[in-house]
Amino acid sequence: MKDLLDKILLEVRNNPGGTKAYEDLYYICRETMKTDISLGVRYLKCLSDSIERVMPMIENENDLRFIFNLHKRVLLAAAPHDFEAYLLYVEWEREPS
């Protein structure tokens, strides 16, 4: 499973504008977590980092909305196992004040 995760993560990094690889990585991470939680969470965190880097560069509104919502799902999936993801998810739509 790790090899597949590595390949998809490489595709995410090589093609930051393509949203399909991001979604593929998310679903493979979720499947991985059924047998190896720490591996799945580690790649979810890599996916979250990649999303944060690419978000400011996305110009298409539909792609931006998709990536934004995917990021929220990534954080939710990782939150029960990663404190940082939990904190980011809890603060997701909180008012700045």
C-alpha positions in Angstrom: 0.0 0.0 0.0 2.9 2.4 0.8 4.1 2.1 -2.8 0.7 3.2 -4.1 0.5 6.1 -1.7 4.0 7.2 -2.7 3.1 7.1 -6.4 -0.1 9.1 -5.9 1.7 11.6 -3.6 4.3 12.0 -6.3 1.6 12.7 -8.9 0.1 15.3 -6.5 3.4 17.1 -6.2 4.3 16.9 -9.9 0.8 18.0 -11.1 -0.4 20.5 -8.4 -3.2 21.8 -10.6 -4.9 18.4 -11.1 -7.5 17.8 -8.5 -8.1 14.1 -9.3 -4.8 12.9 -7.7 -5.7 14.8 -4.5 -9.0 12.9 -4.3 -7.4 9.6 -5.1 -4.8 10.0 -2.4 -7.5 10.9 0.1 -9.5 7.7 -0.7 -6.4 5.5 -0.6 -5.4 7.0 2.7 -8.9 6.2 4.1 -8.5 2.6 2.9 -5.0 2.3 4.3 -6.3 3.4 7.7 -8.5 0.3 7.9 -5.3 -1.8 8.3 -2.5 0.7 9.2 -3.8 3.9 10.9 -0.4 5.6 11.3 0.5 5.1 7.6 -2.8 6.5 6.5 -2.6 9.5 8.8 1.0 10.2 7.8 -0.1 10.5 4.1 -3.2 12.5 5.0 -0.9 15.0 6.7 1.2 15.1 3.5 -1.9 15.6 1.5 -3.0 18.4 3.8 0.4 20.1 3.4 0.1 19.8 -0.4 -3.3 21.3 -0.4 -2.2 24.2 1.7 0.6 24.9 -0.7 -1.5 24.8 -3.9 -4.6 26.6 -2.6 -3.3 30.1 -3.2 -2.4 29.2 -6.8 -5.8 27.9 -7.9 -7.6 30.4 -10.1 -10.6 28.3 -11.1 -13.4 28.8 -8.6 -14.8 25.2 -8.9 -11.4 23.7 -8.4 -10.7 26.0 -5.4 -14.1 25.0 -3.8 -13.3 21.3 -4.4 -9.8 21.5 -2.9 -11.1 23.6 0.0 -13.8 21.0 0.8 -11.3 18.1 0.3 -9.0 19.7 2.8 -11.8 19.8 5.4 -12.5 16.1 4.8 -8.7 15.3 5.1 -8.5 17.0 8.4 -11.7 15.3 9.7 -10.2 11.9 8.7 -7.0 12.6 10.5 -8.4 14.4 13.5 -9.1 11.3 15.7 -5.5 10.3 15.4 -3.6 13.6 15.0 -3.9 16.5 17.4 -2.9 19.1 14.9 -5.4 18.0 12.4 -8.0 17.9 15.2 -7.2 21.6 16.1 -7.4 22.7 12.5 -10.7 21.0 11.9 -12.2 22.4 15.1 -11.2 25.9 14.1 -12.3 25.4 10.4 -15.3 27.8 10.2 -14.7 29.7 13.5 -15.0 33.4 13.4 -11.6 35.1 13.9 -12.8 37.1 16.9 
